[in-house]
Amino acid sequence: MHEYSIVDSLLKLAEEHAIKNGANKVTKIEIKIGILSGVEPELLKTAFDTFKEGTMCEHADFIMRIQPVVIKCKDCNKEDTLNKDEYLCPNCGSVNIEIIDGEDMYLMSLELETPD
């Protein structure tokens, strides 16, 4: 399961940023997961809950934003979101489309707590 290695990297990255910014803990991690990223959100959440124990992220809220597929049609030049597995422009029906979002996973934000 590659979700475990993703969580391992995410926790290391969060701790790096916390240490670099003089924080003593991470209170929130927010990520965006594209539905075509190959990452299974429920498995990622389970892995996060398992591996955060004993880290600076132990009490962090884990927020996942699921990103649908966003396309741009090269024929009618419109952008739209796909709601099903048909890779056609919803406006003109063209198959001449480019996927512009929904394929990746991003760390969107971290909230850190610093000593008073």
N, C-alpha and C positions, 0 to 999 in steps of 0.2 A: 504494500500500500504506500504510494508516494505521498499521501497526506501526512504521514509521520515525518518524513524528511522536510516537507514544507513547513510544518509546525516547528520543527527543530530550528530551521533557518530563521523563521519569523521570531521565535523567542530570542535567539542570539542577536538578531538585528535590533529588537526592542531594547534588550539589555545594553547593547553597545550605545544606542542613543541616550538611554537613561544615564549611563555612567559619564558619557561625554558632556551631558548637560547638568551634571551634579545632582541628579535625582536619586531618591532612595527606593522608589518603586514606580511601576507602570500601573496606571489606574484604568486605562482604556486603550484598546487596540481596535481600529476600524479598517476593514479590508473590503475591496470590491472584487467579486468573483464573476467572471463572464461565464455564461452557461455553456460556452464551447471551450472552456479552459481545460476541461478534463479533470477538474477538481470537484470532488463530491462534498458539498457543504456539510452534510450531517457527519460524515467521517472526519472532516476537518475539525468540526466542533468537538467531537469525541476525543480526537487526538490532542487538541488544545487543552481540554479539561484534564486529560491524563498527564500531559508533560509539563504543564505550568507549575505543578506542585514543587515547592522549594526554590522557585525562581523569583525574580523581581516582578514577574507578571502573575504571581499566585492569586492575587485578588482582582485582577484586571477584568473589566467587562470586555467581552469579545463580540464585536458587532460585524455582521456580514451583510453586505449589500450585494444582492444578486443582480447582475447586469444582463439584460436581454441582448439579443443580437440586433445591432444597428447596422443598416446597410445604406449605401448611396447608389442610386441607379445611374449608370453611365449613359442611358438613353434620355430619360426625362429630367435628370439632374436633381432629383428629390431624395431627401433622406427620410428613412422610416424605420420602425421597429418591426421585426418579424415575430409573430406570435405562434407560429407553427413551423414544422420542418420543411416548408416549401420555400425554396430559395428563388423567389420571384418578387419583382417589385410590386408592392400592393397598389401602386398608383397606375402603372401602365402594363403590368404583366411581363415585363422584360426579364430575361435571365442574365442580362448584362449588368451585373451588380458587383459592388465591392463591399466587403464586410469592414466596417470602420470601428466597431466596438463589440465586445462580448466574447473575445477569444482569450483574454488574459486575466491574471489575478494581480491586484495592486495593493500595497499597503497605502491606505489613504491618510490615516492620521494616528498619532499616539498622544495620549495624555499622560503626563508624568507628574509625580509628586516630589517636591524638593523639601529638604528639612527647613524648618522655620528659623 
